[in-house]
Amino acid sequence: MDAIATVFAIGVAVYVAAGLVAGLAFVIFGVTTVQSAPVTVGARVLLLPAATALWPLVISRWLKSRHRR
């Protein structure tokens, strides 16, 4: 049982680490690609937790919007 919890905790840590990297990259570089309007610093701060948690969806939407242009 202890090994399962360890593997689960490592999996969550890897997911969060990947989410932070993807979320920061999206908030700094990609949000204006997906959203055509200007984005303020406050909006970027609010977007970071959601982009971190939902990073697979954010990356896929970001890539789709880049191919449309």
Buried (B, 14 or more C-beta within 10 A) or exposed (E): EEEEEEEEEEEEEEBBEBBBEBBBBBBEEBBEBBEEEEBEEEBBEEBBEBBBEBBEEBBEBBEEBEEEE
